Amino acid sequence: MVWQLLRKKRISGYKFLRQHPLFYKIDGERIEFFIADFYCAGLKLVIEVDGPVHKKRRIYDSDRDSKLNNKGIMVVRILNEELADINHAISKLTQVISQRETEISDLQ
């Protein structure tokens, strides 16, 4: 459902990639990366859709978010339950994208 909202630049004109690898450490032959549910390079923004399994992975998710934040990538999490109200989900995504646009322009 989120992919239908993000694909083809439907929200705010930004291109998002689905299931995109983000590398955070390359050490010799060892490469460590995360697979983002959705990633926008122009905004350095990751959108993660969290189901019930994430309640058991809070430490892992927090560590992952911290590593991505250290690379200048913002991570936004949307709970599956939030998708029940699609207008709320669209509003949240639009607000996050607008906020991120401001942050990115302030850095330039």
N, C-alpha and C positions, 0 to 999 in steps of 0.2 A: 504494500500500500504506500509506504514512504517513497519507494522507488518511482511509483507512478507520479508522485508529486514533484520529485526532484529531476527526473529525466527530461531531456530535451529543453533544458533551461527554463522550466515552467515557473519556478519561483525566483523572482528578482533577476532573471537572466544569467544566472551563474551555472557553469557546467559542473556537475557532480559525477564522480566515478563510483561504481558499486564494487564492493569487495576488493578494495585497493590496498596493496601492501605499502606500509610506511616503515622505512628502515630507520632504526635509531642507533645502531651500533654495528660497525664493521671492524672487526679485530682479526687481522690476518685472514685465515680461512673461515672464521666464524662470523656469521651474519645473523643479527637479531632484528626481528621485525614484527610488526603487528598487522593484522588485516582489519582495516577500517570498514565498517558497514557501508558508509558513504563518505567520500572525501572531495572537497573543493580546493584545488591548488591555489586559485586566485584569492581565496579568503583564508587559506591555511586553516580550514575548518573540517573537523570530523563530526559526523552525526552517527551516533550509536543507538540502535533500537534494542532495548533491554527487556528480555523476558524473565521468567521466574528463576532461571539458572543463575542470573546475575546477583540474586540475593545471597547466594552461597559463595560468590566470587568477589566480594567487595574489596578485599585487600588487593587482589590481582588487578581489578579494574582501577583502583586508586593509584597503584604503582604505574600502570600503563598510562593513565591520564597524566600523571606527573612527568613521566618521560617525554610524552608528546608535548606537554606545555613547555618543558625546557627547550624544546626545538622550535618554540613559537607557534605551535599548533593548538588551536582551541578545540576542546572536546565537549560536545553537547550530548546528553543522554535523554532519550525519549522512552518512557515506559510503554509497554504494549497496551496497558490500560488507557493511556492517553489517546491512543489511536481510535478508540471507540467514538470519540467526538472529533471527527475529521476537521471541522472548522477550528477547533481548539488547536489541533496539531499544525494546521496551516498558519494560524496566527502565531504560534510559538516559533515555528521555523522562520517566518517572515521577520519577526522581532529579533531573533538571534542573528540572522543574516544582516539586518540593518545595523545592529550593534557592532558586528564584526567589521562591516564596511567602515564604520567610524574609527574603530581601533586601527585598522590597516592604514587608512588615510592619515591618521595622526602620527604613525610611525614613519611616513614618507616625507 
